Amino acid sequence: MVEKIDIPLCMPYFDEEEQNLVKEVLDSGWLAHGPKTEEFEKEFAKYTGVKKAVSLNSCTSALQLAILANNLKGEIILPSFTFVASANSIVNSGCRPVFSEVDYNSCNILPEGIRKKITKNTVAIMPVHYAGQPCNMKEIMEIAEENNLIVIEDSAECIGGTFNNKKTGSFGIGCFSFYPTKNMTTGEGGMVTTNDLNIADKIKALRAHGIISSAFDREKKKRPWLRIASFEGYNYRLCDILSAIGIVQLRKLDKMNNLRRKNAEFLNKSLNFNEIKTPEESKGCKNVYQMYTVKVENIDRTKFISHLREKGIGASVHFDPPVHLQDCYLKMGYKKGSFPITEKLSESIVTLPMYPQLTKEQLVFMVASIEEAIKKCRNLR
């Protein structure tokens, strides 16, 4: 067996197409919130199956503006097993995050857990589609309708994933990330998707200092210098350079997702070890494997990951600690034991490299290295 092969945790899938379109933008001289941004938004809305998409500088901004555009004041239910940005967006919008338990197999929020957390102060539900696996949106939307709640989908990790053949981000208000680790990337960036045209317009204004019309739109007007602020807004815009990258990445997305699924299928079949629990695809779901996460049982996780890293395999953990045990959220009264399933996941989850261009050689090496790591960790117990 080869002693070491460098296999990073993630890797963007770029070629000359992105370079050529970026050069086109640079040559045009229109670098910010211009025609490529509008094109990217239209194509993303069409792909997701919604009426409108609004580009932003991050998914965190998307989550925050989705809350603010709906004038929400109160409690928002979400899983603790997520990146801290999900909860931060709630707090920074003037609302209160209320954490709920997740399912151990899917790592996604449990609908029955949501029901238990609803109070007279609840205003919204924020399901997080973990690692490319869609949540049970049928039950979540039913709960929202019964209780007159807004649904804000944190779909940062699930671009192109589907539940009952419907894209994530098209059930409620969708919020997406284009960070380099995601299924498609613009380097930094995000998107909001919605069927509510009024919400889309308000988010457009909030992202650009409260001014509804963009500079590109104003150039078509008689007095393009007029900039009227309707809201106290922010500067959360995505520039045309990054939008150009997004246009090309979106064209490749289905191909990239299919390659991720193919790589995951190989790993699922090959990792036949009692100590490893591979990811499952929930009923009605299409998992797009933004991350490939396994649960390790009856071995020392830290030593297991360290062995893989010594082999050049960029293994990691997503997420430990869960949000309710982060220092800034302990003051809300949560403690160790508040969410047993979430905490068990945080202590057992391991993220393995996953990206479209993984080779057969790399996949085989990963499997062999995992087997070797398990044997060594067994001996250490």
N, C-alpha and C positions, 0 to 999 in steps of 0.2 A: 504493500500500500504506500502511495505517495505520502510523505511526511506532512506536507503543508501545501494548501492551495488558498490563495486569497479570494474569499467570497464575501463581499460586503453585504450588509443587511439589506440595502436597497440600492437601486441604480436607475436613473432616468433613461428613457428610451428615445434618444435624439438621433437625427441624421441631417443631411443637407437641406431637407425641406424646411425645417425650423430656421436654419441659418439664412436661407434665401428669402423667406418672408420677413424676417427681422431686418435684413438689408433693405428690402423694399420700403419698410417703414422708415428706416433711417434716411434713406434717399428722399423720401417724400417730405421730410421736415416736420411732419405732424406726429409728435411723439406722445401726446397725452390726450386721454379721453376723446379720441377721434373716430374715424370710420372703421378701423379694425376692431375697436372695442365694441362698437354697435354690431358689427358682423359677428363677433364672437358671442355676444349676448343672444342674438337671434338664432344662431346655430345651436347654442346650448339649450335654449328653450325648446326648440324643435326636437332635439335629441331626448330631452327629459320628458317631453309630452305635456308641457305647460304653456300658458299664454305669454308669460314674461319671465325673463331672466335679467338680473341686475348684477354687474360685475363689481367686485370690491377687492380690497388689498389683502384680505384674509377671511377664513371661515369664522374666526372669532368676531370680526367686524360684522359679518353676515348674521350671526346669532344675535349680537347686540342690537343691530338695526331692525331685525325681525321683531324683537320685543318692543323696541321704542315705537316703531311704525304702527303697532297695534295698540299703543297706549296702555300697555299692561302694567298693573300695580298689584302685587300680591305674591302668591307662592307658585313656583314652577317645579313640577316633579320631573326628576331625571335620575339615571343610575349614578351610583358613586364609582362604578367601574368604567371610567372614562378618563380622558385627559383633562387636566384641571381647567383648561380654557372653557369647557362647556359651562361649568359652574361660575367661573369668573365673569362670563358674559352676562349671566343672570344678575349677579351682584352689581356689576358696573352699569346695569340698566335700571337699578333701583328696586329690583325684585329680590325675593328670598328663595334660594335653592332648597328643595326638599328631596332628599335622597331616597331611593327605593331599591329593593333587592333585584338581583338578576338570576337568570337561568344558568346553571353550571355548564351545560352542554353548548348552548349558543352564545353565552356571555352577554346576552341582551336582556333588557329590562323585562320583568314579568308583568303581564297585564293584570293579574290578580294582585300583585304588589302595588300597582298604580291605584287600583280601587281603594285599597286600605289607606292610602295617603291623602285622598281627596278630602278637603275641608271646605268650609264656606269661603276661605281665602284663596283657594286654588284658582288660578287663571289660565294655566297652560300646562301642557305635557311636552317634554323634550326627549323623545326617544333617540338613542344614539346607536346607529348601525355599526356594531363593533367589527373591525378588521375585514370588512367586505361582506359580512353576513347581515341581511336585512332583518329588522324586527318584525314581530307579528302585527303588521299594520292594520289588518282587518279588525282585530279585537281592540287595538289602541284607538282607531277611529270611531269605533262603536262607543267606547268609554267616553271619548271626547264629545261626541254628539249627545249622549245621554246627559252629560253634565255641562254642556255649553262651554267647552274649553277649546282654546286655540292649540293646534299641534305645530310645533316647530321641530322639524327633523334635522338632527345633527348627522348629516350624511357625508361628513369629511372623509370617512374611510370607506365609502361605498358608492363611488361614482360608476354608474352602469349596472349596479345590482338591482334585482327585481324581486318583488313579492307578488305572487299571482300574476306574473307577466306584466306588472306595472312598475315603472322605474321608481326607485327611492327618490325622494325630493318632489314627488308629484302628488303625494297624499295630503300633506299639510303645506307649510312653508318650508322649502328645502334650503339647507345651508351646506355649501360644499367648500372643500379646501383644494388648492393647487400647489401645496407645499411639495418639495422634491421627493418625499417619501410616498406620495399618493399615486393612484392609478394613472393619472395624467398630471402634468405639472406645468406651471408657468414660472417656476422659481419661488415666487411668493404670489398669493392671490386667492380669491374666493368668489363665490357666486350665491345669490339668492334666487330661488325659483318660486313662482306663485301664479295662481289663476286670478288673483285679485288685482285688477289694474290700478286701483287707488293705492293699495299697499306698495305696489311696484313704483309708482310715482313718488310716494313719500320717501321710500328708501333711496331713490335716485337723488332726491333733494338732500336728505340727511348725509349721504356720502360725500356731498360736494358743497359744504358750508351752508346748507339750507337752500341752495339755488337750484330750482327745478330744471332749467334748461342747461345743457352742456355747452362748452365753447364751440364745439362743432355745429350744434343746432343754432346757436346765436349768430354764427357767420352767415346764415341764410336770411337773417332778419334785416329790416331797414336800419335799425340802430343796434348793431351787435355788441356795443360796449355796455348796454344796460344789463346789470346783474342784480336781480331782485331776490333777496333772501326771504323765504317764507317760513323757515324754521331755524332754530339755533343748531347748526349742523356740524359736521366733522370733515376731515380730509381723509376719506377712506377709498379713494378712487384707484382703479387699475389703469395703468398706462397702455398706450397702443403697442409698445414693444412687447410687453408681456402678453397682451391679447393676441398678437400675431402668433406667438408660440402656442397659445391656447387653441387657436383655430386649427393648427396642424395636429396638435396632440389629440384634439377631439376627433379628428378624422381617423386617427389610429386607435382610438380607445377600445373599440370592440375587439380588434386584433390583439391588442396588448392584454386585455382581460381574458381572452381565450387562451393565450399563452400562459398566463398566471394559473388558470384553471387546469391546464394540462400539466404544469409543473406540480401543482397541488395534488392532482390525481396520482402522479408517480410517487410522491412522498406518502400519501395516504396508504397506498398499496405496499410500500416498502418498509415503513416503520412499524413492523409487527413485533413490538416489544411490550411486555406486561407493564413496564414502567412508563410507557408513553401512551397518552390518549390523544389521538389525532383529531382535527376539527371535523365537525359534522355539518352537512348542509341541511338546514331545517326544511320541513315540509312547505312546499310552495315557493321556496326561495332559490334565487340564483346568487351564489356566493362568488364575489369577484376577488377575493383573497388579497386585499390591500396589504394585509399581513398574513403570514402563515404561522399560527400559534398552536402549540401543543401544551398539554398539561403533563408535568412529570410527577410521578407518585413513588413514594418509598425510596427515593434517593436524594442526596444533597444537591439542591438546585444550583447553588453558587458554585460548587465544585464542577458540576455538570457543564455549566455555561463557561467556566474558566477553561476547561479542557477543550471545548469547541473553539474558543477564541485563540488558544495556543496553536490550534490547527489552521488558523486563518479564517475561521468561519465567524462572521459578525453576528453572533447570537446576542439577544437582548431580552428585556422584559417590558411588557406593556399591559397593565400598569401596576406599579408597586411603589409607594402605597396608594390605595384607592383614595379618592378625593376626600371622603369624610374623615380620613386619618391624616390629611395634610395639615401642617401647623396652622395655617390661616383659617381652617374650617373646624378645628377642634373646639374653638370657642362657641360654636353653635350647639354644643352639648353632646356631640357624637363621641363615641369611645370604642376601644377595641371590643369586638363582640356585637356591635350594633347591627352588622350585616354579615352573618357567618358565611354565606355562599360567596359573596363578593370578596371577603377576606381570604377564603380558601383559594379562590382563583388567583388573587394577587400573589399568594405564596407559592403557587404551583405553575403559573403560566410561563412559557418560554417562547419568545419570538425568534423564528429562524429566517434566514434570508429568503426573500421572495421578490422576483422581478421577471419581466418577460424574457430577457435574454439569458437566463440561466441555462447552462449547457448540460448535456447528459453526464459528462465527466464530473461537473460540479455537483450535480444531484447525487450521483453514485458515491462521490467522496463524502458528501454530507451524511448520507445514510451509514456508511462505514464508520465515520468518525463518531456518530451518535451511538452506534453499537459499542464502539471502543470506550466511549465515555461512560456508558451505562455499566459496563463490566468493571471499570475502575471505581466508579462510585459505589457499586455493590460491595467491593472489597473494603471500602472505607467505612462502611456502616458498623 
